[in-house]
């Protein structure tokens, strides 16, 4: 409450001022203040009371806020700094509801680290009703073969599915996906990869219709499963765009019985028409005509996804430094997909050393050592020559570990 002495001082100070009423009569302002004294006190008391009430409310809020931060840190394994940020988006009143959620998650394979990751992504999971909101969905995923090992990965990457309707969204989407990949095991593989928009995509209007187009072209089920599992954005593309991509792939001459058919479809769906045409311009600078580029595309579609900068670096090393014919590269386009610093340069360097020492033939084709696994390359081209070149393995390792070798 405002002290009455303050009002007294205001009245005394104002007594020297005057005010004219509407009749022109001179009235001391102090008198006016005195007449309004009671009303003014009432207003100030009301204001003070309101302020006090707000203060109590703030105390209660901060008390709850402190509990939220404490719970996030102690029960969810979140760092104090992150917990303070998350507490702005979620307000926990007590531990009963959140504990029920955590207990449920733990029974489905969630470790402390999994819990921390999930809460960091969406702290509002702690406010959900465990039995009503989450349990039916977790049971459903368990019923189609999702293990305790996979469950946390799937939920953390696709946590939005916990909020989707089981009957209206998740089961219909599962049925659509199941009809496409033909087994629960592959459905789980799709979910496990975490890229499939299981909670958002319009499967009936796009996915199912797009896959039907592939089946009409004679694409076998293994290729369809490959596309859905490894390139999930492609089969969920807008139907008209998908149909156009398939048409172009057919015109280029891809065999629908080979996996390169669906790989080419996903490449085209990921490029605009302008970007697609620009790829031919890039390879023209290295002596490829359109016919040569399309031949390489039919052999290995994914090389067309490389950026202009990456293409330039790899072609420069292969053509200018290693003296390879550009036409030979077009005949084996997978070479452009390998890492320049981790595979291409280290392996070419080893082979060049061995050749210069007369330990290998000069006419060795680069595909014979690039496609090998790391273990097989070491055995064939490094370990076999340890007696002749004892430092070769160390040199090879140094090249792989060097961040900038060119």
BALOBA-853904 format. One record per residue (C-alpha): residue number from 1; z, y, x. Coordinates in Angstrom, 1 decimal, padded with zeros to 4 digits. Layout:
! BALOBA-853904
REC  nr     pz     py     px
REC NUM      Z      Y      X
...
! end
This chain:
! BALOBA-853904
REC  nr     pz     py     px
REC   1  000.0  000.0  000.0
REC   2 -000.8  003.5  001.2
REC   3  002.4  005.4  002.1
REC   4  003.4  008.1 -000.4
REC   5  003.9  010.6  002.5
REC   6  000.2  010.5  003.0
REC   7 -000.4  011.7 -000.6
REC   8  002.3  014.4 -000.1
REC   9  000.6  015.7  002.9
REC  10 -002.7  015.8  001.2
REC  11 -001.2  017.7 -001.7
REC  12  000.5  020.2  000.6
REC  13 -002.5  020.8  002.6
REC  14 -004.7  021.3 -000.4
REC  15 -002.3  023.8 -002.1
REC  16 -003.9  026.6 -000.2
REC  17 -007.3  025.9 -001.7
REC  18 -008.5  027.0 -005.1
REC  19 -010.9  025.8 -007.8
REC  20 -012.4  027.5 -010.8
REC  21 -012.5  025.6 -014.1
REC  22 -015.4  025.9 -016.6
REC  23 -013.8  028.9 -018.2
REC  24 -013.7  030.8 -014.9
REC  25 -009.9  030.5 -014.5
REC  26 -008.6  030.1 -010.9
REC  27 -006.7  026.9 -010.4
REC  28 -004.9  025.8 -007.2
REC  29 -006.4  022.6 -005.8
REC  30 -003.0  021.3 -005.0
REC  31 -002.1  021.5 -008.7
REC  32 -005.2  019.3 -009.4
REC  33 -004.1  016.8 -006.9
REC  34 -000.6  016.7 -008.3
REC  35 -002.0  016.0 -011.8
REC  36 -004.1  013.2 -010.4
REC  37 -001.3  011.9 -008.3
REC  38 -000.5  008.9 -010.4
REC  39 -004.1  007.9 -011.0
REC  40 -004.9  008.2 -007.3
REC  41 -001.9  006.1 -006.3
REC  42 -003.0  003.5 -008.8
REC  43 -006.4  003.4 -007.2
REC  44 -005.1  003.1 -003.7
REC  45 -002.6  000.4 -004.6
REC  46 -005.5 -001.6 -006.3
REC  47 -007.6 -001.1 -003.2
REC  48 -004.8 -002.3 -000.9
REC  49 -004.1 -005.3 -003.1
REC  50 -007.8 -006.2 -003.0
REC  51 -007.9 -005.9  000.8
REC  52 -004.9 -008.1  001.1
REC  53 -006.5 -010.7 -001.2
REC  54 -009.7 -010.6  000.9
REC  55 -007.6 -011.0  004.0
REC  56 -005.9 -014.1  002.6
REC  57 -009.4 -015.5  001.6
REC  58 -010.6 -014.9  005.2
REC  59 -007.6 -016.8  006.5
REC  60 -008.3 -019.7  004.3
REC  61 -012.0 -019.7  005.3
REC  62 -011.2 -019.6  009.0
REC  63 -008.7 -022.4  008.5
REC  64 -011.4 -024.5  006.9
REC  65 -013.9 -023.4  009.6
REC  66 -011.5 -024.5  012.3
REC  67 -011.1 -027.9  010.7
REC  68 -014.9 -028.3  010.5
REC  69 -015.2 -027.5  014.2
REC  70 -012.3 -029.8  015.1
REC  71 -013.8 -032.7  013.0
REC  72 -017.2 -032.3  014.5
REC  73 -015.8 -032.4  018.0
REC  74 -013.1 -035.1  017.6
REC  75 -014.8 -037.5  015.1
REC  76 -018.5 -036.9  015.7
REC  77 -018.6 -036.4  019.4
REC  78 -020.3 -033.0  019.2
REC  79 -019.7 -030.5  022.0
REC  80 -017.4 -027.5  021.1
REC  81 -020.2 -025.1  021.5
REC  82 -022.6 -027.0  019.3
REC  83 -019.8 -027.6  016.8
REC  84 -019.3 -023.9  016.3
REC  85 -023.0 -023.4  015.6
REC  86 -023.1 -026.4  013.2
REC  87 -020.0 -025.1  011.3
REC  88 -022.1 -022.2  010.0
REC  89 -024.2 -024.7  008.1
REC  90 -021.6 -027.1  006.9
REC  91 -018.0 -026.6  005.6
REC  92 -015.7 -029.6  005.5
REC  93 -012.6 -029.4  003.3
REC  94 -010.9 -032.6  004.4
REC  95 -011.7 -035.8  006.3
REC  96 -012.0 -038.3  003.4
REC  97 -015.7 -037.8  002.6
REC  98 -016.9 -037.5  006.2
REC  99 -014.9 -040.5  007.3
REC 100 -016.5 -042.6  004.5
REC 101 -019.9 -041.5  005.8
REC 102 -019.1 -042.4  009.4
REC 103 -017.6 -045.7  008.5
REC 104 -020.7 -046.6  006.6
REC 105 -023.0 -045.6  009.4
REC 106 -021.0 -047.6  011.9
REC 107 -021.4 -050.8  009.8
REC 108 -025.2 -050.3  010.1
REC 109 -025.2 -050.1  013.9
REC 110 -024.5 -046.4  014.6
REC 111 -022.6 -045.9  017.9
REC 112 -020.7 -042.7  018.7
REC 113 -023.8 -041.4  020.5
REC 114 -026.0 -042.1  017.4
REC 115 -023.5 -040.3  015.2
REC 116 -023.5 -037.3  017.4
REC 117 -027.3 -037.1  017.5
REC 118 -027.6 -037.5  013.7
REC 119 -024.9 -034.9  013.0
REC 120 -026.5 -032.5  015.5
REC 121 -029.8 -032.8  013.6
REC 122 -028.3 -032.5  010.1
REC 123 -024.6 -031.9  009.8
REC 124 -024.8 -032.0  006.0
REC 125 -024.9 -035.8  006.2
REC 126 -021.1 -035.5  006.4
REC 127 -020.9 -033.9  002.9
REC 128 -022.9 -036.6  001.2
REC 129 -021.4 -039.3 -001.0
REC 130 -021.6 -042.4  001.2
REC 131 -021.7 -045.0 -001.5
REC 132 -024.0 -043.2 -003.9
REC 133 -026.4 -041.4 -001.6
REC 134 -026.7 -043.4  001.6
REC 135 -025.6 -047.0  000.9
REC 136 -028.5 -047.9 -001.4
REC 137 -031.1 -046.7  001.1
REC 138 -029.4 -048.5  004.1
REC 139 -029.3 -051.7  002.1
REC 140 -032.9 -051.4  001.2
REC 141 -034.0 -050.9  004.8
REC 142 -031.8 -053.9  005.8
REC 143 -033.6 -056.0  003.1
REC 144 -037.0 -055.4  004.6
REC 145 -035.9 -056.4  008.0
REC 146 -034.5 -053.3  009.8
REC 147 -031.9 -054.5  012.2
REC 148 -028.7 -052.8  013.4
REC 149 -030.5 -052.0  016.6
REC 150 -033.4 -050.2  014.9
REC 151 -031.5 -048.6  012.0
REC 152 -030.0 -045.7  014.0
REC 153 -033.3 -044.9  015.7
REC 154 -035.2 -044.9  012.3
REC 155 -032.6 -042.8  010.5
REC 156 -032.1 -040.3  013.3
REC 157 -035.9 -039.7  013.6
REC 158 -036.5 -039.7  009.9
REC 159 -033.1 -038.5  008.5
REC 160 -034.9 -036.8  005.6
REC 161 -035.3 -040.3  004.0
REC 162 -031.6 -040.4  003.4
REC 163 -032.0 -037.7  000.8
REC 164 -035.2 -039.1 -000.8
REC 165 -035.0 -040.9 -004.1
REC 166 -035.0 -044.7 -003.5
REC 167 -036.7 -045.6 -006.8
REC 168 -039.1 -042.6 -007.0
REC 169 -040.0 -042.1 -003.3
REC 170 -038.9 -044.8 -000.8
REC 171 -039.8 -048.0 -002.7
REC 172 -043.2 -046.7 -003.9
REC 173 -044.0 -045.6 -000.3
REC 174 -042.8 -048.9  001.1
REC 175 -045.1 -050.8 -001.4
REC 176 -048.1 -048.7 -000.4
REC 177 -047.4 -049.1  003.3
REC 178 -046.8 -052.8  002.8
REC 179 -050.2 -053.2  001.1
REC 180 -051.8 -051.6  004.1
REC 181 -050.2 -053.4  007.1
REC 182 -049.5 -056.6  005.2
REC 183 -046.1 -057.6  006.5
REC 184 -042.5 -056.2  006.5
REC 185 -042.4 -056.7  010.2
REC 186 -045.2 -054.2  010.7
REC 187 -043.6 -051.8  008.2
REC 188 -040.5 -051.8  010.4
REC 189 -042.7 -051.2  013.4
REC 190 -044.1 -048.1  011.7
REC 191 -040.7 -046.9  010.9
REC 192 -039.4 -047.6  014.3
REC 193 -042.0 -045.5  016.0
REC 194 -040.6 -042.5  014.2
REC 195 -043.9 -040.7  013.8
REC 196 -044.8 -041.9  010.3
REC 197 -044.1 -039.3  007.6
REC 198 -042.4 -041.8  005.3
REC 199 -040.5 -039.1  003.5
REC 200 -043.4 -036.7  003.0
REC 201 -046.9 -038.2  002.9
REC 202 -048.9 -038.8 -000.2
REC 203 -049.7 -042.5  000.5
REC 204 -051.3 -043.3 -002.8
REC 205 -053.8 -040.4 -002.7
REC 206 -054.6 -040.6  001.0
REC 207 -053.3 -043.6  002.9
REC 208 -054.3 -046.3  000.5
REC 209 -057.7 -044.8 -000.2
REC 210 -058.4 -044.2  003.5
REC 211 -057.6 -047.8  004.4
REC 212 -059.8 -049.0  001.6
REC 213 -062.7 -047.1  003.2
REC 214 -062.1 -048.9  006.5
REC 215 -062.0 -052.3  004.7
REC 216 -065.3 -051.5  003.0
REC 217 -066.8 -050.9  006.5
REC 218 -065.6 -054.3  007.6
REC 219 -062.7 -053.2  009.8
REC 220 -060.3 -056.2  010.3
REC 221 -056.6 -056.1  009.5
REC 222 -055.4 -056.0  013.2
REC 223 -057.4 -052.8  013.8
REC 224 -056.0 -051.3  010.6
REC 225 -052.5 -052.1  011.6
REC 226 -053.2 -050.6  015.1
REC 227 -054.3 -047.4  013.5
REC 228 -051.3 -047.1  011.1
REC 229 -048.7 -048.0  013.7
REC 230 -049.9 -046.1  016.7
REC 231 -051.9 -043.2  015.2
REC 232 -050.0 -042.6  011.8
REC 233 -051.4 -039.1  011.3
REC 234 -055.0 -040.4  011.1
REC 235 -054.7 -042.8  008.0
REC 236 -052.7 -040.1  006.2
REC 237 -055.3 -037.4  006.7
REC 238 -057.0 -035.7  003.8
REC 239 -059.3 -038.3  002.2
REC 240 -062.5 -036.2  002.4
REC 241 -061.8 -035.5  006.1
REC 242 -061.2 -039.2  006.8
REC 243 -064.4 -040.2  005.1
REC 244 -066.4 -037.7  007.1
REC 245 -064.8 -039.0  010.4
REC 246 -065.7 -042.6  009.5
REC 247 -069.2 -041.6  008.7
REC 248 -069.7 -039.9  012.1
REC 249 -068.2 -042.9  013.9
REC 250 -070.7 -045.2  012.1
REC 251 -073.6 -042.9  013.1
REC 252 -072.5 -042.9  016.8
REC 253 -072.8 -046.7  016.7
REC 254 -069.3 -048.0  016.9
REC 255 -068.8 -051.7  016.0
REC 256 -066.3 -051.9  013.1
REC 257 -065.1 -055.2  014.4
REC 258 -063.8 -053.7  017.6
REC 259 -060.6 -051.6  017.9
REC 260 -062.6 -048.7  019.4
REC 261 -063.9 -048.0  015.8
REC 262 -060.4 -046.9  014.5
REC 263 -059.6 -045.2  017.9
REC 264 -062.7 -043.1  017.5
REC 265 -061.8 -042.2  014.0
REC 266 -058.4 -040.9  015.1
REC 267 -059.9 -038.9  017.9
REC 268 -062.3 -037.2  015.6
REC 269 -059.6 -036.4  013.1
REC 270 -057.6 -034.7  015.8
REC 271 -060.5 -032.4  016.8
REC 272 -062.1 -029.5  015.0
REC 273 -065.9 -029.5  015.0
REC 274 -065.9 -026.6  017.5
REC 275 -063.5 -028.5  019.8
REC 276 -065.6 -031.6  019.5
REC 277 -068.8 -029.8  020.6
REC 278 -066.9 -028.1  023.4
REC 279 -066.1 -031.5  025.0
REC 280 -069.8 -032.1  025.6
REC 281 -070.2 -028.7  027.3
REC 282 -067.3 -029.5  029.6
REC 283 -068.8 -032.8  030.7
REC 284 -072.3 -031.3  031.1
REC 285 -070.9 -029.3  034.0
REC 286 -070.4 -032.6  035.8
REC 287 -073.9 -033.9  035.1
REC 288 -073.4 -035.7  031.8
REC 289 -075.9 -035.2  029.1
REC 290 -074.9 -035.8  025.4
REC 291 -076.3 -039.4  025.4
REC 292 -074.2 -040.2  028.5
REC 293 -071.0 -038.7  027.0
REC 294 -071.5 -040.6  023.7
REC 295 -071.9 -043.8  025.7
REC 296 -068.6 -043.2  027.4
REC 297 -067.1 -042.3  024.1
REC 298 -068.1 -045.7  022.6
REC 299 -066.5 -047.4  025.6
REC 300 -063.2 -045.4  025.6
REC 301 -062.8 -042.9  022.7
REC 302 -059.5 -041.4  023.9
REC 303 -060.9 -039.7  026.9
REC 304 -062.4 -037.1  024.6
REC 305 -058.9 -035.9  023.8
REC 306 -058.3 -034.6  027.4
REC 307 -058.1 -030.9  027.9
REC 308 -060.7 -029.0  029.9
REC 309 -058.1 -028.3  032.7
REC 310 -057.3 -032.0  033.1
REC 311 -060.9 -033.0  033.1
REC 312 -061.8 -030.5  035.8
REC 313 -058.9 -031.6  038.1
REC 314 -059.7 -035.3  037.8
REC 315 -063.5 -034.9  038.1
REC 316 -063.1 -032.6  041.0
REC 317 -061.0 -035.1  042.9
REC 318 -063.2 -038.1  042.0
REC 319 -066.6 -036.4  042.6
REC 320 -065.9 -033.9  045.4
REC 321 -063.1 -035.6  047.3
REC 322 -063.8 -039.3  046.8
REC 323 -067.6 -038.9  046.6
REC 324 -068.0 -040.9  043.4
REC 325 -071.1 -040.5  041.4
REC 326 -070.5 -038.7  038.1
REC 327 -072.6 -041.4  036.4
REC 328 -070.3 -044.1  037.6
REC 329 -067.3 -042.4  036.0
REC 330 -069.2 -042.2  032.7
REC 331 -069.7 -046.0  033.0
REC 332 -065.9 -046.5  033.4
REC 333 -064.3 -043.6  031.3
REC 334 -060.8 -045.1  031.3
REC 335 -060.4 -043.7  034.8
REC 336 -060.0 -040.3  033.3
REC 337 -057.0 -041.4  031.3
REC 338 -054.9 -042.4  034.3
REC 339 -052.4 -040.0  035.9
REC 340 -054.0 -038.1  038.7
REC 341 -050.8 -037.7  040.8
REC 342 -049.1 -041.0  039.9
REC 343 -052.1 -043.4  040.0
REC 344 -055.5 -042.0  040.9
REC 345 -054.7 -040.1  044.1
REC 346 -052.1 -042.6  045.6
REC 347 -054.3 -045.7  044.9
REC 348 -057.5 -044.1  046.2
REC 349 -055.6 -043.0  049.3
REC 350 -054.4 -046.5  050.0
REC 351 -057.8 -048.0  049.5
REC 352 -059.3 -045.3  051.7
REC 353 -056.9 -046.1  054.5
REC 354 -057.5 -049.8  054.3
REC 355 -061.2 -049.3  054.3
REC 356 -061.1 -047.0  057.3
REC 357 -059.2 -049.7  059.2
REC 358 -061.8 -052.3  058.3
REC 359 -059.3 -054.2  056.1
REC 360 -061.3 -053.8  052.9
REC 361 -065.1 -053.8  052.1
REC 362 -066.7 -050.4  051.6
REC 363 -068.4 -051.4  048.3
REC 364 -065.1 -052.1  046.4
REC 365 -065.5 -050.7  042.9
REC 366 -062.7 -048.3  041.9
REC 367 -062.1 -050.1  038.6
REC 368 -060.9 -053.2  040.5
REC 369 -057.8 -051.4  041.7
REC 370 -057.2 -048.7  039.1
REC 371 -056.7 -051.0  036.1
REC 372 -054.2 -053.2  037.8
REC 373 -050.5 -053.0  036.9
REC 374 -048.2 -051.4  039.5
REC 375 -046.8 -054.7  040.4
REC 376 -050.2 -056.3  041.0
REC 377 -051.5 -053.4  042.9
REC 378 -048.6 -053.4  045.3
REC 379 -049.0 -057.1  045.9
REC 380 -052.7 -057.0  046.4
REC 381 -053.3 -053.8  048.2
REC 382 -050.0 -052.9  049.9
REC 383 -047.7 -055.9  050.5
REC 384 -050.6 -058.0  051.8
REC 385 -051.2 -055.5  054.6
REC 386 -047.6 -055.0  055.7
REC 387 -048.2 -056.7  059.1
REC 388 -051.2 -054.5  059.9
REC 389 -049.8 -051.3  058.4
REC 390 -046.0 -051.4  058.2
REC 391 -045.7 -047.8  057.0
REC 392 -048.3 -048.2  054.2
REC 393 -045.7 -048.9  051.5
REC 394 -043.7 -045.8  052.4
REC 395 -046.8 -043.7  052.5
REC 396 -047.8 -044.9  049.1
REC 397 -044.4 -044.3  047.7
REC 398 -044.3 -040.8  049.1
REC 399 -047.7 -040.0  047.5
REC 400 -046.4 -041.2  044.1
REC 401 -043.2 -039.2  044.4
REC 402 -045.0 -036.0  045.5
REC 403 -045.3 -033.6  042.6
REC 404 -048.3 -031.6  043.9
REC 405 -050.5 -033.7  046.1
REC 406 -053.6 -031.5  045.7
! end
